[in-house]
Amino acid sequence: MSAAPSAATGTARPKTPFIYNPTVRSIAYQVLLCALVAFLVWSAISNAVENLQRANIASVFGFFGTTSGFDISQSLITYSNTMSYGRAFLVGLLNTVLIAVLGIILATILGFVIGIARLSKNWLVARMAGGYVETIRNIPLLLQLLFWYNAVLKALPSVRESLAIPGGGFLNNRGLFLPKPVFLAEARFAMFALVIGIVGAIAFAFWARRKQDRTGRQSPVLWVTLALVIGIPFVVLVLSGFPIRFEFPESGRFNIRGGMEVLPEFMALLFGLVIYTAAFIAEVVRAGILSVVKGQAEAAYSLGLRLAPTLRLVVVPQAMRVIIPPLTSQYLN
C-alpha cells in the first residue's frame, strides 16, 4: 500500500481556463453590456442631432439668449416680451417656487387641523373632517382646478362691482388687488436682522433639542423663536423710522390701478393644490397618531415627558409643539 503524496511532492490542482473563470466572465459580460448601451445612446443622440439640424431646429441651449416674443401674465421680477428665453425660464421658475412654498405651508396647516379633527370625539366635527378627506381625495386635481377657476373665481363681480376688502384691497373676477409694500433704503437693516434672527432661531432649536435629550429639560423654543424672528426685526424697523410704505390700489370705472395684483389663475392653482394636498396630509397625521398605542403615551407621561410621544411621528414645526398636546390630550386620555 503506497503512502499518500505529500504537499510538496503532490500533483498540482489543474487550473481553470481563463475563459471559464466565473469572475472573468461576469466582468466581461458587464463590460460588453455597458459598451452596447453606450453605443445605443450615442447612436440615438447622433441621429437626433442630425434630424434637428436637417430641420433647422436648435439642439443646444443657445436659444436662451434669443428674444422670447411672448408675455407672462405674472412675474416676480421684471419681464417683457422683448427679453430672452432665459429670462422667461427664470420667471417661470420663480413662479413655481412661489406657488410651491405657499402651497406647502398652507396645505400643512390645513391638513394638520383636518387630521386632528378626524380624531375628535365630537361626532359632527369628526364626520365633517372625514367627509372632506374622502371627497377631496377621490376628485381629480385637474377637475378641482377647473372648478375653482370657472365656478368660483370667474363668478365674482366685475371691476365696477368689486368687493372691498378691509385694509384697502379689492376682489373681482380679474383677481385680488392688495396694497403693495414699498421698501425704502433703510429697510435693509431690518432684512439683515431677520436673517440673523432666523439663523439664531435654528441654532437655538438645535441646542434646545440636544439639551432636552441630554438632561430632559425643555427650553422655551417658541418664545425665543418669536423674539428672534419677529421681535428683533420689528424693533429695528421702529428704530429706523418704519421704512416701509404701501401703495394702495385705486378703483376706476374699467380697471384698478396700483397695488399688487394676484391673478385668478394663480389663486385657482393655489386653492386647488392646498385643498387637494391637505386631504392626504390629514391622513398622514391621523395615521401617525393612531399608530402609537395608549400605553406608550401613558408610559411617556409617567417619565415626566410633557410632549405627547405621538407627536414625534407627526412632522410639525418645533414652535407648534407647545399648542399641539392640548389638542391631542383628549384622544390620548
VMD Tcl script that draws the C-alpha trace (Angstrom):
set ca {
  {0.00 0.00 0.00}
  {1.58 3.21 -1.17}
  {1.66 6.34 1.02}
  {-0.31 9.46 0.13}
  {1.70 12.12 -1.71}
  {2.91 14.97 0.44}
  {2.03 18.63 -0.15}
  {5.48 19.26 -1.59}
  {5.52 16.33 -4.00}
  {1.77 16.09 -4.66}
  {0.31 16.83 -8.02}
  {-0.87 20.44 -8.55}
  {-4.60 21.14 -8.92}
  {-5.42 21.82 -12.57}
  {-6.09 25.49 -13.29}
  {-9.43 26.67 -14.67}
  {-9.13 28.01 -18.20}
  {-9.24 31.79 -18.42}
  {-12.43 31.91 -20.43}
  {-14.24 29.61 -17.98}
  {-13.42 31.65 -14.90}
  {-16.77 32.89 -13.44}
  {-15.29 36.17 -12.23}
  {-13.71 36.95 -15.58}
  {-16.87 36.04 -17.47}
  {-19.09 38.24 -15.23}
  {-16.79 41.23 -15.72}
  {-16.62 40.64 -19.46}
  {-20.40 40.44 -19.76}
  {-20.84 43.69 -17.82}
  {-18.24 45.47 -19.96}
  {-19.96 44.26 -23.15}
  {-23.35 45.36 -21.82}
  {-22.06 48.83 -20.89}
  {-20.44 49.19 -24.30}
  {-23.68 48.16 -26.03}
  {-25.74 50.66 -24.00}
  {-23.21 53.43 -24.68}
  {-23.32 52.64 -28.41}
  {-27.12 52.76 -28.46}
  {-27.19 56.07 -26.56}
  {-24.55 57.58 -28.85}
  {-26.45 56.41 -31.92}
  {-29.73 57.88 -30.63}
  {-28.13 61.24 -29.82}
  {-26.31 61.42 -33.13}
  {-29.50 60.56 -35.02}
  {-31.49 63.18 -33.07}
  {-28.86 65.90 -33.65}
  {-28.73 65.11 -37.37}
  {-32.52 65.26 -37.70}
  {-32.70 68.52 -35.76}
  {-30.00 70.10 -37.91}
  {-31.76 68.94 -41.05}
  {-34.97 70.61 -39.81}
  {-33.09 73.80 -38.76}
  {-34.01 73.30 -35.10}
  {-31.52 74.33 -32.43}
  {-30.27 71.34 -30.44}
  {-28.33 73.26 -27.77}
  {-29.20 75.89 -25.17}
  {-28.17 78.82 -27.30}
  {-31.82 79.82 -27.75}
  {-31.80 81.04 -24.13}
  {-30.22 84.24 -25.39}
  {-32.75 84.90 -28.18}
  {-35.85 87.07 -27.81}
  {-38.85 85.20 -26.42}
  {-41.57 87.27 -28.08}
  {-44.34 86.32 -25.62}
  {-45.71 87.81 -22.41}
  {-46.10 86.24 -18.97}
  {-49.09 87.46 -17.03}
  {-47.48 87.36 -13.57}
  {-43.80 87.63 -12.68}
  {-41.84 88.33 -9.53}
  {-39.09 90.07 -11.49}
  {-39.14 92.50 -14.39}
  {-40.07 90.83 -17.67}
  {-41.34 91.83 -21.13}
  {-41.77 90.09 -24.47}
  {-38.55 91.68 -25.71}
  {-36.45 89.75 -23.20}
  {-34.78 86.39 -23.74}
  {-35.98 82.84 -23.26}
  {-33.59 82.57 -20.34}
  {-35.37 85.42 -18.58}
  {-38.72 83.77 -19.29}
  {-37.42 80.49 -17.85}
  {-36.27 82.29 -14.70}
  {-39.69 83.95 -14.33}
  {-41.43 80.60 -14.62}
  {-39.03 79.02 -12.14}
  {-39.66 81.75 -9.55}
  {-43.42 81.45 -10.01}
  {-43.15 77.71 -9.44}
  {-41.09 78.21 -6.28}
  {-43.62 80.76 -5.01}
  {-46.63 78.51 -5.50}
  {-44.71 75.57 -4.01}
  {-43.67 77.44 -0.84}
  {-47.12 78.91 -0.23}
  {-48.80 75.61 -1.03}
  {-46.60 73.61 1.34}
  {-47.18 75.99 4.24}
  {-50.95 76.33 3.81}
  {-51.53 72.65 2.99}
  {-49.54 71.56 6.05}
  {-51.55 73.80 8.38}
  {-54.93 72.81 6.88}
  {-54.03 69.12 6.71}
  {-52.87 69.07 10.32}
  {-56.10 70.69 11.52}
  {-58.24 68.28 9.49}
  {-56.23 65.28 10.71}
  {-56.71 66.27 14.35}
  {-60.40 66.97 13.70}
  {-60.90 63.40 12.44}
  {-59.84 62.13 15.88}
  {-62.26 64.40 17.74}
  {-64.91 62.85 19.99}
  {-67.40 65.34 18.61}
  {-69.45 63.32 16.10}
  {-70.18 66.26 13.81}
  {-66.58 67.51 13.67}
  {-65.17 64.03 13.02}
  {-67.73 63.26 10.29}
  {-67.22 66.59 8.56}
  {-63.44 66.09 8.53}
  {-63.86 62.52 7.28}
  {-66.23 63.64 4.54}
  {-63.75 66.29 3.44}
  {-60.92 63.78 3.18}
  {-62.91 61.09 1.38}
  {-64.47 63.56 -1.05}
  {-61.41 65.60 -1.96}
  {-59.10 62.62 -2.37}
  {-61.44 60.99 -4.90}
  {-61.86 64.05 -7.14}
  {-59.12 64.52 -9.77}
  {-56.91 67.53 -9.16}
  {-57.46 68.92 -12.66}
  {-61.22 68.90 -12.11}
  {-60.79 70.78 -8.83}
  {-58.60 73.40 -10.52}
  {-61.24 73.92 -13.21}
  {-63.92 74.22 -10.53}
  {-62.06 76.91 -8.61}
  {-61.25 78.87 -11.74}
  {-64.54 78.67 -13.67}
  {-67.16 78.14 -10.99}
  {-65.78 80.28 -8.17}
  {-63.34 82.94 -9.36}
  {-64.96 83.69 -12.71}
  {-68.30 84.12 -10.93}
  {-67.01 87.03 -8.85}
  {-68.33 90.56 -9.55}
  {-66.89 92.69 -12.34}
  {-64.45 95.55 -11.83}
  {-67.22 98.10 -11.36}
  {-68.78 96.00 -8.60}
  {-65.54 94.97 -6.89}
  {-65.77 93.67 -3.37}
  {-63.92 95.96 -0.96}
  {-61.58 94.13 1.41}
  {-60.72 95.69 4.78}
  {-57.27 97.21 4.59}
  {-57.56 98.75 1.15}
  {-57.93 95.72 -1.14}
  {-60.40 94.74 -3.88}
  {-61.66 91.40 -5.15}
  {-63.27 90.85 -8.57}
  {-63.21 88.43 -11.48}
  {-59.90 89.89 -12.62}
  {-58.12 88.92 -9.45}
  {-57.24 90.07 -5.95}
  {-55.76 93.56 -5.55}
  {-53.84 94.23 -2.34}
  {-51.67 97.06 -1.01}
  {-48.14 96.74 -2.35}
  {-45.31 97.22 0.15}
  {-42.55 99.57 -0.98}
  {-39.29 99.15 0.94}
  {-37.08 102.17 1.43}
  {-33.32 102.07 1.68}
  {-33.35 101.83 5.48}
  {-35.35 98.59 5.31}
  {-32.18 96.64 4.58}
  {-31.25 96.79 8.27}
  {-34.49 95.03 9.18}
  {-33.89 92.39 6.49}
  {-30.41 91.82 7.87}
  {-31.87 91.47 11.38}
  {-34.45 88.99 10.05}
  {-31.76 86.79 8.52}
  {-29.77 86.86 11.76}
  {-32.94 86.04 13.72}
  {-33.75 83.03 11.54}
  {-30.22 81.67 11.86}
  {-30.29 82.26 15.62}
  {-33.68 80.55 15.97}
  {-32.46 77.47 14.10}
  {-29.31 77.31 16.20}
  {-31.30 77.69 19.43}
  {-33.72 74.95 18.36}
  {-30.83 72.53 17.77}
  {-29.27 73.48 21.10}
  {-32.60 73.04 22.92}
  {-33.13 69.61 21.36}
  {-29.68 68.41 22.40}
  {-30.22 69.80 25.89}
  {-33.56 68.00 26.19}
  {-32.04 64.71 25.01}
  {-29.19 65.11 27.49}
  {-30.99 66.44 30.59}
  {-34.71 66.02 29.88}
  {-35.34 69.74 30.40}
  {-37.27 71.72 27.84}
  {-36.42 75.24 26.70}
  {-38.84 77.99 25.59}
  {-38.22 77.43 21.88}
  {-41.46 79.10 20.79}
  {-40.90 82.35 22.66}
  {-37.25 82.57 21.73}
  {-38.10 81.95 18.07}
  {-40.78 84.66 18.11}
  {-38.40 87.08 19.78}
  {-35.61 86.42 17.28}
  {-37.65 86.22 14.08}
  {-40.35 88.82 14.81}
  {-39.28 90.88 17.80}
  {-35.79 91.92 16.75}
  {-36.71 92.88 13.14}
  {-39.71 94.83 14.43}
  {-37.52 96.76 16.88}
  {-35.08 97.54 14.07}
  {-37.98 98.75 11.88}
  {-39.20 101.06 14.64}
  {-35.73 102.43 15.33}
  {-35.18 103.11 11.62}
  {-38.47 105.00 11.31}
  {-40.51 102.12 9.84}
  {-39.11 102.46 6.29}
  {-41.98 100.63 4.59}
  {-44.65 102.41 2.57}
  {-47.75 100.90 0.99}
  {-49.08 101.60 -2.48}
  {-52.85 101.15 -2.26}
  {-54.91 100.10 -5.29}
  {-57.37 102.66 -6.67}
  {-60.62 101.54 -8.22}
  {-61.66 103.08 -11.55}
  {-64.57 102.56 -13.90}
  {-62.89 99.93 -16.07}
  {-59.79 98.91 -14.18}
  {-57.92 99.06 -10.88}
  {-54.62 100.87 -10.83}
  {-51.74 100.45 -8.41}
  {-51.25 97.95 -5.66}
  {-50.32 94.31 -6.00}
  {-52.38 92.08 -8.30}
  {-52.93 88.37 -7.72}
  {-54.36 86.82 -10.87}
  {-57.33 84.39 -10.79}
  {-55.16 81.68 -12.37}
  {-52.69 81.89 -9.51}
  {-55.47 81.84 -6.91}
  {-57.19 78.85 -8.53}
  {-53.93 76.90 -8.66}
  {-53.12 77.73 -5.04}
  {-56.61 76.87 -3.74}
  {-56.73 73.61 -5.67}
  {-53.29 72.41 -4.62}
  {-53.77 73.34 -0.97}
  {-57.19 71.76 -0.58}
  {-56.22 68.62 -2.51}
  {-52.88 68.05 -0.77}
  {-54.29 68.82 2.69}
  {-56.55 65.76 2.42}
  {-53.51 63.47 2.12}
  {-51.61 65.29 4.86}
  {-54.62 64.86 7.15}
  {-54.48 61.10 6.68}
  {-50.74 61.09 7.42}
  {-51.35 63.00 10.66}
  {-54.23 60.73 11.69}
  {-52.27 57.56 10.89}
  {-49.25 58.82 12.81}
  {-51.30 59.42 15.94}
  {-53.24 56.15 15.72}
  {-50.06 54.13 15.23}
  {-48.97 54.83 18.82}
  {-50.82 52.84 21.44}
  {-52.29 54.48 24.53}
  {-49.94 52.59 26.82}
  {-46.88 54.12 25.22}
  {-48.30 57.61 25.74}
  {-49.05 56.84 29.39}
  {-45.54 55.46 29.85}
  {-44.07 58.66 28.45}
  {-46.20 60.78 30.78}
  {-45.10 58.64 33.73}
  {-41.49 59.52 32.90}
  {-42.29 63.21 33.06}
  {-42.36 63.91 29.32}
  {-44.66 66.85 28.67}
  {-44.72 66.35 24.90}
  {-47.05 63.60 23.72}
  {-44.92 60.86 22.13}
  {-47.38 60.52 19.27}
  {-46.34 63.94 18.04}
  {-42.85 62.67 17.24}
  {-44.43 60.74 14.38}
  {-46.02 63.90 13.00}
  {-43.70 66.29 11.17}
  {-44.61 69.71 12.59}
  {-42.57 72.82 13.31}
  {-40.93 72.99 16.72}
  {-42.82 76.21 17.53}
  {-46.22 74.48 17.11}
  {-45.50 71.68 19.57}
  {-46.44 73.74 22.62}
  {-50.06 74.04 21.40}
  {-50.46 70.53 19.99}
  {-50.58 68.50 23.25}
  {-53.88 70.12 24.39}
  {-55.41 69.18 21.04}
  {-54.36 65.54 21.25}
  {-54.78 65.02 25.01}
  {-58.48 64.43 24.51}
  {-57.72 61.47 22.29}
  {-54.78 60.13 24.28}
  {-56.62 60.15 27.58}
}
mol new
graphics top color blue
foreach p $ca { graphics top sphere $p radius 0.5 }
foreach p [lrange $ca 0 end-1] q [lrange $ca 1 end] { graphics top cylinder $p $q radius 0.2 }
display resetview
